[in-house]
Amino acid sequence: MAKKLFSTKEIAELSQSPYVAKVTPGQITYTPEFKRTAYEKHCSGIPMREIFIEYGIDPDMLGKIRVWTFCQSLR
């Protein structure tokens, strides 16, 4: 479980994204479609932070560790 917990407001906002499959106070799960797209874009040289922004997910809300961990899990 992540140290930074999502607030109720953040959970509601993240749940609205079509690229988020599930979100709890301590965890976020992305759709397979988003994972594939993020992987392809990242392989073409686009930074993960920009990919999240492009798809309407605030990387500041996620935190640096979640963004970095997601990027590492795609490899």
All heavy atoms as a GROMACS GRO file, in nm:
protein
  608
    1MET      N    1   0.084  -0.119   0.000
    1MET     CA    2   0.000   0.000   0.000
    1MET      C    3   0.088   0.124   0.000
    1MET      O    4   0.191   0.128   0.066
    1MET     CB    5  -0.090  -0.003   0.122
    1MET     CG    6  -0.190   0.108   0.126
    1MET     SD    7  -0.330   0.062   0.228
    1MET     CE    8  -0.324   0.187   0.350
    2ALA      N    9   0.049   0.222  -0.073
    2ALA     CA   10   0.124   0.347  -0.085
    2ALA      C   11   0.112   0.430   0.042
    2ALA      O   12   0.014   0.421   0.114
    2ALA     CB   13   0.072   0.426  -0.204
    3LYS      N   14   0.215   0.510   0.068
    3LYS     CA   15   0.211   0.596   0.186
    3LYS      C   16   0.111   0.710   0.170
    3LYS      O   17   0.042   0.747   0.262
    3LYS     CB   18   0.349   0.653   0.215
    3LYS     CG   19   0.445   0.549   0.266
    3LYS     CD   20   0.576   0.613   0.302
    3LYS     CE   21   0.672   0.507   0.354
    3LYS     NZ   22   0.799   0.565   0.394
    4LYS      N   23   0.102   0.765   0.048
    4LYS     CA   24   0.008   0.874   0.023
    4LYS      C   25  -0.128   0.813  -0.009
    4LYS      O   26  -0.143   0.739  -0.104
    4LYS     CB   27   0.053   0.959  -0.095
    4LYS     CG   28  -0.042   1.075  -0.121
    4LYS     CD   29  -0.039   1.116  -0.266
    4LYS     CE   30  -0.133   1.228  -0.296
    4LYS     NZ   31  -0.270   1.190  -0.311
    5LEU      N   32  -0.225   0.842   0.074
    5LEU     CA   33  -0.360   0.791   0.051
    5LEU      C   34  -0.441   0.895  -0.026
    5LEU      O   35  -0.426   1.016  -0.006
    5LEU     CB   36  -0.428   0.760   0.184
    5LEU     CG   37  -0.359   0.653   0.270
    5LEU    CD1   38  -0.434   0.637   0.401
    5LEU    CD2   39  -0.349   0.522   0.198
    6PHE      N   40  -0.527   0.846  -0.113
    6PHE     CA   41  -0.616   0.935  -0.187
    6PHE      C   42  -0.731   0.978  -0.098
    6PHE      O   43  -0.788   0.898  -0.023
    6PHE     CB   44  -0.674   0.863  -0.310
    6PHE     CG   45  -0.572   0.829  -0.415
    6PHE    CD1   46  -0.551   0.698  -0.453
    6PHE    CD2   47  -0.500   0.928  -0.479
    6PHE    CE1   48  -0.459   0.665  -0.551
    6PHE    CE2   49  -0.407   0.898  -0.578
    6PHE     CZ   50  -0.386   0.766  -0.613
    7SER      N   51  -0.768   1.104  -0.110
    7SER     CA   52  -0.885   1.155  -0.038
    7SER      C   53  -1.012   1.111  -0.111
    7SER      O   54  -1.006   1.062  -0.224
    7SER     CB   55  -0.880   1.308  -0.032
    7SER     OG   56  -0.900   1.363  -0.161
    8THR      N   57  -1.124   1.129  -0.048
    8THR     CA   58  -1.252   1.096  -0.109
    8THR      C   59  -1.272   1.175  -0.238
    8THR      O   60  -1.319   1.120  -0.338
    8THR     CB   61  -1.368   1.125  -0.010
    8THR    OG1   62  -1.343   1.056   0.112
    8THR    CG2   63  -1.501   1.082  -0.067
    9LYS      N   64  -1.233   1.301  -0.237
    9LYS     CA   65  -1.245   1.385  -0.356
    9LYS      C   66  -1.156   1.333  -0.469
    9LYS      O   67  -1.197   1.327  -0.584
    9LYS     CB   68  -1.208   1.529  -0.320
    9LYS     CG   69  -1.218   1.625  -0.436
    9LYS     CD   70  -1.175   1.765  -0.395
    9LYS     CE   71  -1.174   1.857  -0.515
    9LYS     NZ   72  -1.121   1.989  -0.483
   10GLU      N   73  -1.033   1.295  -0.436
   10GLU     CA   74  -0.940   1.244  -0.536
   10GLU      C   75  -0.989   1.111  -0.594
   10GLU      O   76  -0.981   1.087  -0.714
   10GLU     CB   77  -0.800   1.226  -0.477
   10GLU     CG   78  -0.732   1.357  -0.445
   10GLU     CD   79  -0.604   1.341  -0.367
   10GLU    OE1   80  -0.593   1.246  -0.286
   10GLU    OE2   81  -0.514   1.424  -0.385
   11ILE      N   82  -1.043   1.025  -0.508
   11ILE     CA   83  -1.099   0.897  -0.553
   11ILE      C   84  -1.212   0.921  -0.652
   11ILE      O   85  -1.220   0.858  -0.757
   11ILE     CB   86  -1.146   0.811  -0.434
   11ILE    CG1   87  -1.025   0.763  -0.354
   11ILE    CG2   88  -1.229   0.692  -0.482
   11ILE    CD1   89  -1.060   0.694  -0.223
   12ALA      N   90  -1.300   1.015  -0.618
   12ALA     CA   91  -1.412   1.047  -0.707
   12ALA      C   92  -1.362   1.099  -0.841
   12ALA      O   93  -1.413   1.060  -0.947
   12ALA     CB   94  -1.504   1.149  -0.640
   13GLU      N   95  -1.262   1.186  -0.838
   13GLU     CA   96  -1.209   1.242  -0.963
   13GLU      C   97  -1.139   1.135  -1.047
   13GLU      O   98  -1.161   1.125  -1.168
   13GLU     CB   99  -1.110   1.354  -0.931
   13GLU     CG  100  -1.057   1.424  -1.054
   13GLU     CD  101  -0.965   1.539  -1.020
   13GLU    OE1  102  -0.981   1.601  -0.914
   13GLU    OE2  103  -0.876   1.567  -1.102
   14LEU      N  104  -1.057   1.053  -0.984
   14LEU     CA  105  -0.986   0.948  -1.058
   14LEU      C  106  -1.083   0.843  -1.113
   14LEU      O  107  -1.062   0.789  -1.221
   14LEU     CB  108  -0.881   0.882  -0.968
   14LEU     CG  109  -0.760   0.968  -0.935
   14LEU    CD1  110  -0.679   0.906  -0.822
   14LEU    CD2  111  -0.673   0.988  -1.059
   15SER      N  112  -1.188   0.814  -1.039
   15SER     CA  113  -1.287   0.715  -1.083
   15SER      C  114  -1.359   0.757  -1.210
   15SER      O  115  -1.411   0.672  -1.283
   15SER     CB  116  -1.390   0.689  -0.973
   15SER     OG  117  -1.328   0.632  -0.860
   16GLN      N  118  -1.364   0.886  -1.237
   16GLN     CA  119  -1.432   0.937  -1.356
   16GLN      C  120  -1.352   0.910  -1.485
   16GLN      O  121  -1.407   0.913  -1.594
   16GLN     CB  122  -1.456   1.088  -1.343
   16GLN     CG  123  -1.550   1.125  -1.230
   16GLN     CD  124  -1.686   1.060  -1.245
   16GLN    OE1  125  -1.744   1.066  -1.353
   16GLN    NE2  126  -1.735   0.998  -1.140
   17SER      N  127  -1.224   0.883  -1.470
   17SER     CA  128  -1.140   0.860  -1.588
   17SER      C  129  -1.172   0.725  -1.651
   17SER      O  130  -1.179   0.624  -1.581
   17SER     CB  131  -0.992   0.863  -1.548
   17SER     OG  132  -0.913   0.823  -1.658
   18PRO      N  133  -1.187   0.722  -1.782
   18PRO     CA  134  -1.212   0.594  -1.850
   18PRO      C  135  -1.088   0.504  -1.850
   18PRO      O  136  -1.097   0.388  -1.887
   18PRO     CB  137  -1.251   0.635  -1.991
   18PRO     CG  138  -1.191   0.770  -2.010
   18PRO     CD  139  -1.189   0.834  -1.875
   19TYR      N  140  -0.974   0.556  -1.806
   19TYR     CA  141  -0.849   0.481  -1.806
   19TYR      C  142  -0.816   0.422  -1.669
   19TYR      O  143  -0.716   0.353  -1.654
   19TYR     CB  144  -0.734   0.569  -1.855
   19TYR     CG  145  -0.766   0.630  -1.988
   19TYR    CD1  146  -0.798   0.764  -2.001
   19TYR    CD2  147  -0.772   0.550  -2.103
   19TYR    CE1  148  -0.830   0.819  -2.123
   19TYR    CE2  149  -0.805   0.605  -2.226
   19TYR     CZ  150  -0.835   0.739  -2.235
   19TYR     OH  151  -0.868   0.792  -2.356
   20VAL      N  152  -0.900   0.450  -1.571
   20VAL     CA  153  -0.881   0.396  -1.437
   20VAL      C  154  -0.984   0.286  -1.415
   20VAL      O  155  -1.104   0.309  -1.422
   20VAL     CB  156  -0.896   0.506  -1.330
   20VAL    CG1  157  -0.892   0.448  -1.190
   20VAL    CG2  158  -0.787   0.612  -1.348
   21ALA      N  159  -0.935   0.164  -1.388
   21ALA     CA  160  -1.024   0.051  -1.366
   21ALA      C  161  -1.078   0.051  -1.223
   21ALA      O  162  -1.196   0.022  -1.201
   21ALA     CB  163  -0.951  -0.080  -1.393
   22LYS      N  164  -0.992   0.085  -1.127
   22LYS     CA  165  -1.033   0.081  -0.986
   22LYS      C  166  -0.941   0.173  -0.906
   22LYS      O  167  -0.822   0.182  -0.934
   22LYS     CB  168  -1.021  -0.062  -0.933
   22LYS     CG  169  -1.063  -0.079  -0.790
   22LYS     CD  170  -1.046  -0.225  -0.747
   22LYS     CE  171  -1.084  -0.240  -0.601
   22LYS     NZ  172  -1.061  -0.376  -0.553
   23VAL      N  173  -0.999   0.239  -0.808
   23VAL     CA  174  -0.919   0.323  -0.719
   23VAL      C  175  -0.972   0.310  -0.577
   23VAL      O  176  -1.092   0.311  -0.554
   23VAL     CB  177  -0.915   0.471  -0.768
   23VAL    CG1  178  -1.052   0.534  -0.768
   23VAL    CG2  179  -0.819   0.553  -0.686
   24THR      N  180  -0.880   0.291  -0.484
   24THR     CA  181  -0.911   0.285  -0.341
   24THR      C  182  -0.822   0.390  -0.273
   24THR      O  183  -0.736   0.449  -0.339
   24THR     CB  184  -0.881   0.146  -0.284
   24THR    OG1  185  -0.740   0.121  -0.293
   24THR    CG2  186  -0.959   0.037  -0.357
   25PRO      N  187  -0.838   0.413  -0.145
   25PRO     CA  188  -0.753   0.513  -0.081
   25PRO      C  189  -0.602   0.487  -0.098
   25PRO      O  190  -0.524   0.581  -0.103
   25PRO     CB  191  -0.794   0.505   0.066
   25PRO     CG  192  -0.936   0.463   0.061
   25PRO     CD  193  -0.944   0.366  -0.055
   26GLY      N  194  -0.562   0.361  -0.110
   26GLY     CA  195  -0.419   0.332  -0.118
   26GLY      C  196  -0.372   0.274  -0.248
   26GLY      O  197  -0.253   0.245  -0.264
   27GLN      N  198  -0.461   0.257  -0.345
   27GLN     CA  199  -0.420   0.189  -0.468
   27GLN      C  200  -0.501   0.238  -0.588
   27GLN      O  201  -0.617   0.273  -0.576
   27GLN     CB  202  -0.442   0.039  -0.451
   27GLN     CG  203  -0.392  -0.044  -0.564
   27GLN     CD  204  -0.410  -0.194  -0.536
   27GLN    OE1  205  -0.471  -0.231  -0.437
   27GLN    NE2  206  -0.357  -0.275  -0.622
   28ILE      N  207  -0.435   0.236  -0.703
   28ILE     CA  208  -0.504   0.270  -0.829
   28ILE      C  209  -0.468   0.163  -0.932
   28ILE      O  210  -0.353   0.119  -0.939
   28ILE     CB  211  -0.466   0.412  -0.879
   28ILE    CG1  212  -0.548   0.450  -1.002
   28ILE    CG2  213  -0.317   0.425  -0.902
   28ILE    CD1  214  -0.541   0.597  -1.037
   29THR      N  215  -0.568   0.120  -1.008
   29THR     CA  216  -0.549   0.020  -1.112
   29THR      C  217  -0.597   0.081  -1.243
   29THR      O  218  -0.706   0.138  -1.250
   29THR     CB  219  -0.630  -0.107  -1.081
   29THR    OG1  220  -0.596  -0.153  -0.950
   29THR    CG2  221  -0.602  -0.216  -1.182
   30TYR      N  222  -0.514   0.067  -1.346
   30TYR     CA  223  -0.544   0.124  -1.477
   30TYR      C  224  -0.600   0.017  -1.570
   30TYR      O  225  -0.574  -0.102  -1.552
   30TYR     CB  226  -0.418   0.185  -1.538
   30TYR     CG  227  -0.355   0.287  -1.447
   30TYR    CD1  228  -0.250   0.252  -1.364
   30TYR    CD2  229  -0.403   0.416  -1.440
   30TYR    CE1  230  -0.193   0.343  -1.277
   30TYR    CE2  231  -0.348   0.510  -1.354
   30TYR     CZ  232  -0.242   0.472  -1.273
   30TYR     OH  233  -0.188   0.563  -1.187
   31THR      N  234  -0.671   0.060  -1.672
   31THR     CA  235  -0.728  -0.034  -1.769
   31THR      C  236  -0.616  -0.091  -1.856
   31THR      O  237  -0.514  -0.026  -1.877
   31THR     CB  238  -0.831   0.035  -1.860
   31THR    OG1  239  -0.764   0.138  -1.934
   31THR    CG2  240  -0.946   0.093  -1.779
   32PRO      N  241  -0.635  -0.212  -1.908
   32PRO     CA  242  -0.536  -0.269  -1.999
   32PRO      C  243  -0.511  -0.180  -2.121
   32PRO      O  244  -0.397  -0.169  -2.168
   32PRO     CB  245  -0.597  -0.403  -2.040
   32PRO     CG  246  -0.688  -0.439  -1.927
   32PRO     CD  247  -0.742  -0.307  -1.877
   33GLU      N  248  -0.615  -0.115  -2.170
   33GLU     CA  249  -0.602  -0.024  -2.284
   33GLU      C  250  -0.504   0.089  -2.253
   33GLU      O  251  -0.417   0.122  -2.333
   33GLU     CB  252  -0.738   0.034  -2.320
   33GLU     CG  253  -0.734   0.143  -2.425
   33GLU     CD  254  -0.865   0.220  -2.437
   33GLU    OE1  255  -0.967   0.177  -2.383
   33GLU    OE2  256  -0.861   0.326  -2.502
   34PHE      N  257  -0.518   0.149  -2.134
   34PHE     CA  258  -0.428   0.258  -2.096
   34PHE      C  259  -0.286   0.207  -2.080
   34PHE      O  260  -0.190   0.273  -2.122
   34PHE     CB  261  -0.476   0.325  -1.967
   34PHE     CG  262  -0.383   0.435  -1.921
   34PHE    CD1  263  -0.375   0.553  -1.992
   34PHE    CD2  264  -0.304   0.419  -1.809
   34PHE    CE1  265  -0.288   0.655  -1.952
   34PHE    CE2  266  -0.218   0.519  -1.768
   34PHE     CZ  267  -0.210   0.638  -1.839
   35LYS      N  268  -0.269   0.090  -2.022
   35LYS     CA  269  -0.136   0.033  -2.004
   35LYS      C  270  -0.066   0.012  -2.138
   35LYS      O  271   0.052   0.045  -2.153
   35LYS     CB  272  -0.144  -0.099  -1.928
   35LYS     CG  273  -0.185  -0.083  -1.783
   35LYS     CD  274  -0.197  -0.220  -1.717
   35LYS     CE  275  -0.254  -0.209  -1.578
   35LYS     NZ  276  -0.271  -0.341  -1.515
   36ARG      N  277  -0.139  -0.044  -2.235
   36ARG     CA  278  -0.080  -0.066  -2.368
   36ARG      C  279  -0.043   0.066  -2.434
   36ARG      O  280   0.067   0.082  -2.489
   36ARG     CB  281  -0.179  -0.142  -2.458
   36ARG     CG  282  -0.182  -0.290  -2.434
   36ARG     CD  283  -0.262  -0.361  -2.542
   36ARG     NE  284  -0.402  -0.320  -2.544
   36ARG     CZ  285  -0.498  -0.374  -2.468
   36ARG    NH1  286  -0.469  -0.472  -2.386
   36ARG    NH2  287  -0.621  -0.332  -2.478
   37THR      N  288  -0.134   0.162  -2.429
   37THR     CA  289  -0.110   0.292  -2.492
   37THR      C  290   0.007   0.363  -2.424
   37THR      O  291   0.094   0.419  -2.493
   37THR     CB  292  -0.237   0.379  -2.484
   37THR    OG1  293  -0.344   0.309  -2.548
   37THR    CG2  294  -0.217   0.512  -2.552
   38ALA      N  295   0.010   0.361  -2.292
   38ALA     CA  296   0.118   0.427  -2.218
   38ALA      C  297   0.252   0.362  -2.251
   38ALA      O  298   0.353   0.432  -2.270
   38ALA     CB  299   0.091   0.420  -2.069
   39TYR      N  300   0.254   0.232  -2.263
   39TYR     CA  301   0.377   0.161  -2.296
   39TYR      C  302   0.427   0.203  -2.435
   39TYR      O  303   0.545   0.235  -2.452
   39TYR     CB  304   0.355   0.010  -2.292
   39TYR     CG  305   0.476  -0.070  -2.335
   39TYR    CD1  306   0.583  -0.086  -2.249
   39TYR    CD2  307   0.482  -0.126  -2.462
   39TYR    CE1  308   0.696  -0.158  -2.289
   39TYR    CE2  309   0.593  -0.197  -2.502
   39TYR     CZ  310   0.699  -0.213  -2.415
   39TYR     OH  311   0.811  -0.284  -2.456
   40GLU      N  312   0.338   0.204  -2.532
   40GLU     CA  313   0.376   0.241  -2.668
   40GLU      C  314   0.429   0.385  -2.675
   40GLU      O  315   0.530   0.412  -2.739
   40GLU     CB  316   0.258   0.223  -2.763
   40GLU     CG  317   0.220   0.079  -2.786
   40GLU     CD  318   0.087   0.061  -2.856
   40GLU    OE1  319   0.025   0.162  -2.895
   40GLU    OE2  320   0.046  -0.055  -2.873
   41LYS      N  321   0.359   0.476  -2.608
   41LYS     CA  322   0.401   0.616  -2.610
   41LYS      C  323   0.533   0.634  -2.536
   41LYS      O  324   0.620   0.710  -2.580
   41LYS     CB  325   0.293   0.705  -2.550
   41LYS     CG  326   0.172   0.721  -2.641
   41LYS     CD  327   0.073   0.816  -2.581
   41LYS     CE  328  -0.041   0.842  -2.676
   41LYS     NZ  329  -0.008   0.939  -2.779
   42HIS      N  330   0.549   0.564  -2.425
   42HIS     CA  331   0.673   0.576  -2.349
   42HIS      C  332   0.791   0.521  -2.428
   42HIS      O  333   0.900   0.579  -2.427
   42HIS     CB  334   0.659   0.504  -2.214
   42HIS     CG  335   0.774   0.529  -2.123
   42HIS    ND1  336   0.802   0.653  -2.072
   42HIS    CD2  337   0.870   0.446  -2.075
   42HIS    CE1  338   0.911   0.645  -1.996
   42HIS    NE2  339   0.954   0.520  -1.997
   43CYS      N  340   0.770   0.413  -2.501
   43CYS     CA  341   0.876   0.355  -2.586
   43CYS      C  342   0.915   0.450  -2.698
   43CYS      O  343   1.028   0.446  -2.746
   43CYS     CB  344   0.832   0.221  -2.644
   43CYS     SG  345   0.833   0.088  -2.523
   44SER      N  346   0.822   0.535  -2.740
   44SER     CA  347   0.853   0.631  -2.846
   44SER      C  348   0.917   0.759  -2.790
   44SER      O  349   0.940   0.854  -2.865
   44SER     CB  350   0.727   0.665  -2.927
   44SER     OG  351   0.637   0.739  -2.849
   45GLY      N  352   0.944   0.761  -2.660
   45GLY     CA  353   1.020   0.872  -2.602
   45GLY      C  354   0.940   0.975  -2.525
   45GLY      O  355   0.995   1.075  -2.479
   46ILE      N  356   0.811   0.956  -2.509
   46ILE     CA  357   0.728   1.052  -2.435
   46ILE      C  358   0.739   1.022  -2.286
   46ILE      O  359   0.720   0.909  -2.244
   46ILE     CB  360   0.581   1.046  -2.481
   46ILE    CG1  361   0.572   1.077  -2.631
   46ILE    CG2  362   0.495   1.142  -2.400
   46ILE    CD1  363   0.435   1.057  -2.689
   47PRO      N  364   0.770   1.124  -2.205
   47PRO     CA  365   0.780   1.102  -2.060
   47PRO      C  366   0.646   1.059  -2.000
   47PRO      O  367   0.539   1.104  -2.045
   47PRO     CB  368   0.822   1.239  -2.005
   47PRO     CG  369   0.879   1.311  -2.122
   47PRO     CD  370   0.807   1.259  -2.242
   48MET      N  371   0.653   0.973  -1.900
   48MET     CA  372   0.532   0.918  -1.840
   48MET      C  373   0.442   1.029  -1.783
   48MET      O  374   0.320   1.022  -1.793
   48MET     CB  375   0.569   0.817  -1.731
   48MET     CG  376   0.453   0.735  -1.683
   48MET     SD  377   0.364   0.645  -1.812
   48MET     CE  378   0.488   0.534  -1.873
   49ARG      N  379   0.501   1.130  -1.726
   49ARG     CA  380   0.423   1.241  -1.670
   49ARG      C  381   0.335   1.305  -1.779
   49ARG      O  382   0.218   1.333  -1.757
   49ARG     CB  383   0.517   1.343  -1.609
   49ARG     CG  384   0.448   1.460  -1.545
   49ARG     CD  385   0.549   1.550  -1.474
   49ARG     NE  386   0.486   1.668  -1.424
   49ARG     CZ  387   0.412   1.676  -1.315
   49ARG    NH1  388   0.393   1.569  -1.241
   49ARG    NH2  389   0.358   1.789  -1.278
   50GLU      N  390   0.392   1.325  -1.897
   50GLU     CA  391   0.317   1.384  -2.008
   50GLU      C  392   0.206   1.291  -2.056
   50GLU      O  393   0.100   1.337  -2.098
   50GLU     CB  394   0.411   1.418  -2.124
   50GLU     CG  395   0.500   1.536  -2.096
   50GLU     CD  396   0.589   1.572  -2.212
   50GLU    OE1  397   0.552   1.541  -2.328
   50GLU    OE2  398   0.696   1.630  -2.188
   51ILE      N  399   0.231   1.163  -2.052
   51ILE     CA  400   0.128   1.066  -2.093
   51ILE      C  401   0.009   1.074  -1.999
   51ILE      O  402  -0.106   1.078  -2.043
   51ILE     CB  403   0.187   0.923  -2.097
   51ILE    CG1  404   0.295   0.914  -2.205
   51ILE    CG2  405   0.076   0.820  -2.121
   51ILE    CD1  406   0.380   0.789  -2.199
   52PHE      N  407   0.035   1.079  -1.868
   52PHE     CA  408  -0.075   1.092  -1.773
   52PHE      C  409  -0.154   1.220  -1.798
   52PHE      O  410  -0.278   1.218  -1.798
   52PHE     CB  411  -0.023   1.090  -1.628
   52PHE     CG  412   0.001   0.951  -1.574
   52PHE    CD1  413   0.129   0.907  -1.546
   52PHE    CD2  414  -0.105   0.866  -1.550
   52PHE    CE1  415   0.151   0.780  -1.495
   52PHE    CE2  416  -0.084   0.738  -1.499
   52PHE     CZ  417   0.044   0.696  -1.472
   53ILE      N  418  -0.084   1.329  -1.820
   53ILE     CA  419  -0.152   1.457  -1.845
   53ILE      C  420  -0.237   1.448  -1.972
   53ILE      O  421  -0.351   1.492  -1.974
   53ILE     CB  422  -0.049   1.572  -1.854
   53ILE    CG1  423   0.013   1.597  -1.717
   53ILE    CG2  424  -0.114   1.700  -1.909
   53ILE    CD1  425   0.133   1.690  -1.718
   54GLU      N  426  -0.181   1.389  -2.077
   54GLU     CA  427  -0.253   1.376  -2.204
   54GLU      C  428  -0.383   1.299  -2.188
   54GLU      O  429  -0.484   1.329  -2.252
   54GLU     CB  430  -0.164   1.306  -2.306
   54GLU     CG  431  -0.228   1.286  -2.441
   54GLU     CD  432  -0.138   1.213  -2.540
   54GLU    OE1  433  -0.015   1.208  -2.518
   54GLU    OE2  434  -0.191   1.161  -2.639
   55TYR      N  435  -0.383   1.200  -2.100
   55TYR     CA  436  -0.502   1.118  -2.080
   55TYR      C  437  -0.588   1.163  -1.962
   55TYR      O  438  -0.676   1.090  -1.916
   55TYR     CB  439  -0.462   0.970  -2.068
   55TYR     CG  440  -0.425   0.915  -2.203
   55TYR    CD1  441  -0.296   0.924  -2.252
   55TYR    CD2  442  -0.523   0.861  -2.286
   55TYR    CE1  443  -0.263   0.878  -2.378
   55TYR    CE2  444  -0.492   0.815  -2.412
   55TYR     CZ  445  -0.361   0.824  -2.457
   55TYR     OH  446  -0.330   0.780  -2.583
   56GLY      N  447  -0.563   1.283  -1.914
   56GLY     CA  448  -0.650   1.343  -1.814
   56GLY      C  449  -0.632   1.293  -1.672
   56GLY      O  450  -0.721   1.308  -1.589
   57ILE      N  451  -0.516   1.236  -1.643
   57ILE     CA  452  -0.487   1.189  -1.507
   57ILE      C  453  -0.378   1.279  -1.451
   57ILE      O  454  -0.269   1.288  -1.507
   57ILE     CB  455  -0.441   1.041  -1.509
   57ILE    CG1  456  -0.551   0.952  -1.568
   57ILE    CG2  457  -0.406   0.995  -1.368
   57ILE    CD1  458  -0.508   0.810  -1.595
   58ASP      N  459  -0.408   1.344  -1.340
   58ASP     CA  460  -0.316   1.441  -1.280
   58ASP      C  461  -0.200   1.368  -1.213
   58ASP      O  462  -0.218   1.303  -1.110
   58ASP     CB  463  -0.391   1.526  -1.179
   58ASP     CG  464  -0.305   1.633  -1.115
   58ASP    OD1  465  -0.186   1.645  -1.151
   58ASP    OD2  466  -0.358   1.706  -1.028
   59PRO      N  467  -0.077   1.380  -1.268
   59PRO     CA  468   0.036   1.310  -1.206
   59PRO      C  469   0.072   1.364  -1.069
   59PRO      O  470   0.126   1.292  -0.986
   59PRO     CB  471   0.149   1.330  -1.307
   59PRO     CG  472   0.110   1.447  -1.388
   59PRO     CD  473  -0.040   1.451  -1.389
   60ASP      N  474   0.039   1.490  -1.041
   60ASP     CA  475   0.065   1.546  -0.909
   60ASP      C  476  -0.026   1.482  -0.805
   60ASP      O  477   0.014   1.465  -0.689
   60ASP     CB  478   0.047   1.697  -0.910
   60ASP     CG  479   0.153   1.767  -0.995
   60ASP    OD1  480   0.267   1.717  -1.002
   60ASP    OD2  481   0.120   1.870  -1.056
   61MET      N  482  -0.146   1.446  -0.844
   61MET     CA  483  -0.238   1.378  -0.754
   61MET      C  484  -0.186   1.238  -0.722
   61MET      O  485  -0.199   1.190  -0.610
   61MET     CB  486  -0.378   1.370  -0.816
   61MET     CG  487  -0.483   1.314  -0.724
   61MET     SD  488  -0.644   1.292  -0.802
   61MET     CE  489  -0.676   1.451  -0.872
   62LEU      N  490  -0.129   1.173  -0.822
   62LEU     CA  491  -0.076   1.039  -0.803
   62LEU      C  492   0.050   1.040  -0.717
   62LEU      O  493   0.069   0.952  -0.633
   62LEU     CB  494  -0.042   0.975  -0.938
   62LEU     CG  495  -0.156   0.958  -1.037
   62LEU    CD1  496  -0.103   0.903  -1.168
   62LEU    CD2  497  -0.265   0.870  -0.980
   63GLY      N  498   0.135   1.136  -0.741
   63GLY     CA  499   0.262   1.143  -0.671
   63GLY      C  500   0.373   1.083  -0.755
   63GLY      O  501   0.350   0.997  -0.839
   64LYS      N  502   0.495   1.128  -0.730
   64LYS     CA  503   0.610   1.085  -0.809
   64LYS      C  504   0.633   0.934  -0.800
   64LYS      O  505   0.668   0.870  -0.899
   64LYS     CB  506   0.736   1.158  -0.763
   64LYS     CG  507   0.738   1.303  -0.799
   64LYS     CD  508   0.866   1.369  -0.751
   64LYS     CE  509   0.863   1.517  -0.780
   64LYS     NZ  510   0.985   1.582  -0.735
   65ILE      N  511   0.615   0.878  -0.682
   65ILE     CA  512   0.642   0.735  -0.665
   65ILE      C  513   0.545   0.650  -0.746
   65ILE      O  514   0.585   0.554  -0.811
   65ILE     CB  515   0.638   0.697  -0.516
   65ILE    CG1  516   0.756   0.763  -0.444
   65ILE    CG2  517   0.641   0.545  -0.498
   65ILE    CD1  518   0.758   0.746  -0.295
   66ARG      N  519   0.417   0.685  -0.747
   66ARG     CA  520   0.319   0.608  -0.826
   66ARG      C  521   0.348   0.618  -0.976
   66ARG      O  522   0.336   0.520  -1.048
   66ARG     CB  523   0.177   0.654  -0.797
   66ARG     CG  524   0.119   0.595  -0.672
   66ARG     CD  525  -0.032   0.614  -0.668
   66ARG     NE  526  -0.088   0.555  -0.549
   66ARG     CZ  527  -0.119   0.623  -0.439
   66ARG    NH1  528  -0.100   0.753  -0.435
   66ARG    NH2  529  -0.169   0.561  -0.334
   67VAL      N  530   0.384   0.737  -1.022
   67VAL     CA  531   0.415   0.755  -1.164
   67VAL      C  532   0.538   0.672  -1.198
   67VAL      O  533   0.539   0.600  -1.298
   67VAL     CB  534   0.437   0.905  -1.198
   67VAL    CG1  535   0.488   0.922  -1.340
   67VAL    CG2  536   0.308   0.984  -1.177
   68TRP      N  537   0.643   0.679  -1.116
   68TRP     CA  538   0.764   0.603  -1.140
   68TRP      C  539   0.738   0.453  -1.135
   68TRP      O  540   0.784   0.378  -1.222
   68TRP     CB  541   0.870   0.641  -1.036
   68TRP     CG  542   1.001   0.572  -1.058
   68TRP    CD1  543   1.100   0.609  -1.144
   68TRP    CD2  544   1.046   0.453  -0.994
   68TRP    NE1  545   1.204   0.520  -1.137
   68TRP    CE2  546   1.174   0.423  -1.045
   68TRP    CE3  547   0.991   0.369  -0.898
   68TRP    CZ2  548   1.246   0.313  -1.004
   68TRP    CZ3  549   1.064   0.258  -0.857
   68TRP    CH2  550   1.190   0.231  -0.910
   69THR      N  551   0.660   0.407  -1.036
   69THR     CA  552   0.629   0.264  -1.023
   69THR      C  553   0.550   0.215  -1.142
   69THR      O  554   0.574   0.105  -1.191
   69THR     CB  555   0.551   0.238  -0.892
   69THR    OG1  556   0.628   0.287  -0.781
   69THR    CG2  557   0.524   0.092  -0.872
   70PHE      N  558   0.455   0.293  -1.189
   70PHE     CA  559   0.377   0.254  -1.307
   70PHE      C  560   0.469   0.240  -1.427
   70PHE      O  561   0.461   0.142  -1.502
   70PHE     CB  562   0.266   0.356  -1.336
   70PHE     CG  563   0.188   0.326  -1.459
   70PHE    CD1  564   0.097   0.221  -1.462
   70PHE    CD2  565   0.204   0.402  -1.574
   70PHE    CE1  566   0.025   0.193  -1.577
   70PHE    CE2  567   0.133   0.373  -1.689
   70PHE     CZ  568   0.043   0.269  -1.690
   71CYS      N  569   0.558   0.334  -1.445
   71CYS     CA  570   0.652   0.330  -1.556
   71CYS      C  571   0.739   0.204  -1.547
   71CYS      O  572   0.760   0.134  -1.646
   71CYS     CB  573   0.738   0.455  -1.554
   71CYS     SG  574   0.856   0.466  -1.690
   72GLN      N  575   0.788   0.172  -1.429
   72GLN     CA  576   0.871   0.054  -1.409
   72GLN      C  577   0.793  -0.075  -1.435
   72GLN      O  578   0.847  -0.171  -1.489
   72GLN     CB  579   0.930   0.052  -1.268
   72GLN     CG  580   1.026   0.165  -1.241
   72GLN     CD  581   1.145   0.164  -1.335
   72GLN    OE1  582   1.210   0.063  -1.353
   72GLN    NE2  583   1.172   0.277  -1.397
   73SER      N  584   0.666  -0.078  -1.398
   73SER     CA  585   0.586  -0.199  -1.416
   73SER      C  586   0.557  -0.227  -1.562
   73SER      O  587   0.532  -0.342  -1.599
   73SER     CB  588   0.456  -0.190  -1.336
   73SER     OG  589   0.368  -0.096  -1.394
   74LEU      N  590   0.562  -0.124  -1.646
   74LEU     CA  591   0.537  -0.143  -1.789
   74LEU      C  592   0.654  -0.214  -1.857
   74LEU      O  593   0.637  -0.279  -1.958
   74LEU     CB  594   0.512  -0.010  -1.859
   74LEU     CG  595   0.384   0.062  -1.823
   74LEU    CD1  596   0.376   0.195  -1.898
   74LEU    CD2  597   0.262  -0.022  -1.851
   75ARG      N  598   0.771  -0.201  -1.801
   75ARG     CA  599   0.891  -0.262  -1.860
   75ARG      C  600   0.888  -0.407  -1.828
   75ARG      O  601   0.917  -0.499  -1.866
   75ARG     CB  602   1.016  -0.198  -1.805
   75ARG     CG  603   1.024  -0.053  -1.845
   75ARG     CD  604   1.148   0.010  -1.792
   75ARG     NE  605   1.146   0.151  -1.831
   75ARG     CZ  606   1.230   0.237  -1.786
   75ARG    NH1  607   1.324   0.204  -1.702
   75ARG    NH2  608   1.223   0.361  -1.825
   0.00000   0.00000   0.00000
